[in-house]
């Protein structure tokens, strides 16, 4: 994943 981890985490948190 090239995108910043913060972006991925934000997406995961929203997916909850």
C-alpha positions as CSV (number, residue, x, y, z in Angstrom):
1,X,0.0,0.0,0.0
2,X,1.6,3.2,-1.1
3,X,-1.0,5.5,0.5
4,X,-0.2,6.7,4.1
5,X,-1.3,4.2,6.8
6,X,-3.3,7.0,8.4
7,X,-5.6,7.0,5.3
8,X,-6.0,3.3,5.4
9,X,-6.8,3.3,9.2
10,X,-9.3,6.1,8.6
11,X,-11.1,4.0,6.0
12,X,-11.1,0.9,8.3
13,X,-12.5,2.9,11.2
14,X,-15.3,4.2,9.0
15,X,-16.0,0.7,7.8
16,X,-16.7,-0.5,11.3
